[in-house]
Amino acid sequence: MEVKTIEQPLFNATTVETTDLKRLLKLYKSVTPKAPMTVSENGLQFLAADPSMVGMIDLRLKTDLFDGYEYPEEPVTFGVNIEKLEECVREARKGDTVTSSAVRERCEVREDRAACCGE
């Protein structure tokens, strides 16, 4: 298996239990395919409106959802392709470790069976 080396990521969020994360991302992508994500000491936050601006979803994934969570000193916000993120997390099997991290303006999601999912 080929693994990319990431130097000093902006954040790392690792989880083994992906059932709830899969459900949340599936729901979120039904509202909007892309959204800004804020990473902070409180966890990950996705806040976006649907394309018609009728509904809004505020998804907050607190740090206790993750087995490991490292965050920047100051909150950082960047765009995320929710469809691609959900697709990558959906591939995880029971017991797989899923790690999300961001480097500069590129978000990478890895799980222990595949090298990388990305846009």
C-alpha positions as CSV (number, residue, x, y, z in Angstrom):
1,M,0.0,0.0,0.0
2,E,1.3,3.4,-1.0
3,V,1.0,6.1,1.7
4,K,1.5,9.8,1.2
5,T,3.7,11.6,3.7
6,I,2.0,14.7,5.0
7,E,4.3,17.3,6.6
8,Q,2.8,19.3,9.5
9,P,-0.9,19.1,8.6
10,L,-3.3,21.9,9.8
11,F,-5.4,19.2,11.6
12,N,-5.8,15.5,12.0
13,A,-9.0,13.8,13.0
14,T,-8.9,10.0,13.4
15,T,-11.7,7.6,14.1
16,V,-12.4,3.8,14.0
17,E,-16.1,4.1,14.5
18,T,-17.5,5.5,11.2
19,T,-21.2,4.5,11.4
20,D,-22.4,7.9,12.7
21,L,-20.0,9.8,10.5
22,K,-21.2,8.0,7.4
23,R,-24.8,8.8,8.2
24,L,-24.1,12.5,9.0
25,L,-22.1,13.0,5.8
26,K,-24.8,11.3,3.7
27,L,-27.4,13.6,5.1
28,Y,-25.2,16.7,4.7
29,K,-24.4,15.9,1.0
30,S,-28.2,15.7,0.3
31,V,-28.3,19.4,1.2
32,T,-25.1,20.6,-0.5
33,P,-22.2,19.0,-2.4
34,K,-19.6,21.4,-1.1
35,A,-19.3,23.4,2.1
36,P,-16.9,25.4,4.2
37,M,-15.4,23.5,7.1
38,T,-14.0,25.2,10.2
39,V,-11.4,23.3,12.3
40,S,-10.9,24.5,15.9
41,E,-10.3,23.3,19.4
42,N,-14.1,22.5,19.6
43,G,-14.0,20.1,16.6
44,L,-15.1,20.3,13.0
45,Q,-18.0,22.6,11.8
46,F,-19.7,22.5,8.5
47,L,-22.2,25.4,7.9
48,A,-24.0,25.8,4.5
49,A,-27.3,26.5,2.8
50,D,-28.9,24.5,0.1
51,P,-28.5,25.9,-3.4
52,S,-32.0,27.5,-3.3
53,M,-31.2,29.2,0.0
54,V,-34.3,27.7,1.6
55,G,-32.6,25.4,4.2
56,M,-29.4,25.6,6.2
57,I,-27.5,22.9,8.0
58,D,-25.0,23.4,10.8
59,L,-23.1,20.2,11.4
60,R,-20.7,20.1,14.4
61,L,-18.5,17.1,15.0
62,K,-17.1,17.5,18.5
63,T,-13.7,16.3,19.4
64,D,-15.0,13.4,21.5
65,L,-16.4,11.8,18.2
66,F,-12.7,11.1,17.2
67,D,-10.2,8.7,18.7
68,G,-7.5,11.3,17.9
69,Y,-7.9,15.0,17.2
70,E,-5.2,17.6,16.6
71,Y,-6.1,21.2,15.7
72,P,-4.4,24.5,14.8
73,E,-3.8,27.2,17.4
74,E,-6.3,29.5,15.6
75,P,-9.5,28.3,13.8
76,V,-9.0,27.6,10.1
77,T,-11.8,27.5,7.5
78,F,-11.6,26.0,4.0
79,G,-13.8,24.4,1.4
80,V,-14.6,20.7,1.4
81,N,-16.1,18.5,-1.3
82,I,-18.7,16.8,0.9
83,E,-19.6,14.3,-1.9
84,K,-15.9,13.2,-2.1
85,L,-15.5,13.1,1.6
86,E,-18.6,11.0,2.1
87,E,-17.5,8.7,-0.8
88,C,-14.2,8.1,0.9
89,V,-15.6,7.5,4.4
90,R,-18.3,5.2,2.9
91,E,-15.5,2.8,1.7
92,A,-14.3,2.2,5.3
93,R,-15.1,-1.2,6.7
94,K,-15.8,-2.1,10.3
95,G,-12.5,-1.8,12.2
96,D,-10.8,0.4,9.6
97,T,-9.1,3.6,10.9
98,V,-10.1,6.7,9.0
99,T,-8.0,9.8,9.2
100,S,-8.9,13.2,7.8
101,S,-6.3,15.9,7.6
102,A,-5.6,19.1,5.7
103,V,-2.4,20.5,4.3
104,R,-2.5,24.1,3.0
105,E,-5.5,24.2,0.7
106,R,-5.7,20.5,-0.1
107,C,-7.8,18.1,2.0
108,E,-6.9,14.5,2.2
109,V,-8.9,11.6,3.6
110,R,-7.1,8.3,4.1
111,E,-8.2,4.9,5.5
112,D,-6.0,2.0,6.2
113,R,-6.9,0.0,3.1
114,A,-6.4,2.7,0.5
115,A,-3.7,5.3,-0.3
116,C,-5.8,8.4,-0.7
117,C,-9.1,9.9,-1.8
118,G,-9.0,13.4,-3.1
119,E,-10.3,15.8,-5.7
